[in-house]
Amino acid sequence: MIYSLNQAQIIENTDPIFKSPHRGDLGGLHNLMKKLFILTVLLSTISLCKAEDINKFNYIIGTQTIGPKYQFTNESMLIETARQIRAMGSNILKITLDSKQQNLSGELKTLKDVVQKDTSMQKVLSMDFSYYFFWAYELSSKTGKPVNSFIDGLTDAEADDAYKQMYDLSCYLLTKFSGTGKAFYLGNWEGDWHLFRNYNIKQEPDPAAITGMTRWLQVRQKAVDDAKRDTNHKNVQLYFYVELNQSAIAMEGKTCVANSILPTVNPDFVSFSSYDATNPPKSYEEMQSTLTKALNHIESKLQKKAGLPDGKRVFIGEFGWPEIKTTQTLQVTKTKWVARTAMVYGCPFVLWWEMYNNEIDAKTNQQIGYWLITDKNEKTQLYFVLQAFYKESREYLKQFKNKNKKLPSQQQYHKDALEFESLKL
């Protein structure tokens, strides 16, 4: 809270002690108190500004909450898990705008409805996260469920609906959060699975799906661009991303999102759901080689584009290993391999899957363990590593700003964060 610097004068005019003709040295004491009050307010204001700058800095490493299978409070699942992510220290939040999957309330028939009308979503958007990632699929006006209308090609009517829903959502975010410093990234879930039927990468995708998905993504990118052009806004960022998940076949030159769609669409950013590049490596050196090759191939499919932040445009939208197939210790070790490789490469974000586990083993009915907090409400080893990382990041930023009178560039932070104790191997 910033107080008026005239408050000391108000005290002087209303307090009978200071009105007394016999106050003697109290006048000098009053002047001293007034100066101390003003100094305290100024220092508090400067401190708040510094804290705000540090909170809005991109720490790169984050997580997400989509479809969790348990909870521990009476709040909505979305609010509870968002609070957990923020309490850990992260200012990054990735969620889905699928109203059914997030258990949102009310008649929500468009993307704008989801962010504007649902109370849980409004609460989360008002929290002090700085970076929001959305899976944003158009909703059916009849059912309120997401639709993948492009799979068999995209009709003009479907294209119009995709444009309108994305445009209206974008205009709302730009207007509602103008001046907040927040950044929004609108995109999709693992795009290659939209092309390959039954998750069979050995089967050539239907040309109609390639054509339909390409047009769908072009329409959505245009909607975001047009919204930014048409809407008065300041100090709020909005970007469109395409997520893909097959890098190995991409590097073999086969038909997939990276090779067949990205060059034509040229989105603002690309999210790489990176399991096929991050799960096989058995050492840090192998991770560096395999993941870097994948990132290079994906980035090579993008063309230069104005109006974007400096640096690489491919980020890691998902990575992780379920505890049922590994150990918490290995989750920590491999996460450090991924994070360090991504930072050296220059990825703008690296997002662990996820805060609460979202998958149940069909045979054993067990939680498979993609988590930072278990179904027993126990924090994992990786949770504490990430918590320590955020603490180190804040302290580093404070010291850097005190010394240099400004915050570091993202590139400098990428480099210096490699020396944090929490990321050492």
Secondary structure as UniProt FT lines:
FT   TURN            5..6
FT   HELIX           7..14
FT   HELIX           16..19
FT   TURN            21..22
FT   TURN            24..25
FT   HELIX           26..56
FT   STRAND          61..64
FT   HELIX           77..88
FT   STRAND          92..96
FT   TURN            99..103
FT   HELIX           111..117
FT   HELIX           119..126
FT   STRAND          131..135
FT   TURN            141..143
FT   TURN            149..152
FT   HELIX           156..176
FT   TURN            177..179
FT   STRAND          183..187
FT   HELIX           192..195
FT   HELIX           197..199
FT   TURN            201..202
FT   HELIX           207..230
FT   STRAND          237..244
FT   HELIX           248..251
FT   TURN            252..253
FT   HELIX           257..260
FT   HELIX           262..265
FT   STRAND          269..273
FT   HELIX           275..278
FT   HELIX           284..300
FT   TURN            306..307
FT   STRAND          314..319
FT   HELIX           323..325
FT   HELIX           328..345
FT   STRAND          350..352
FT   TURN            362..364
FT   TURN            375..376
FT   HELIX           381..404
FT   HELIX           410..417
FT   TURN            418..419
FT   HELIX           421..423
//
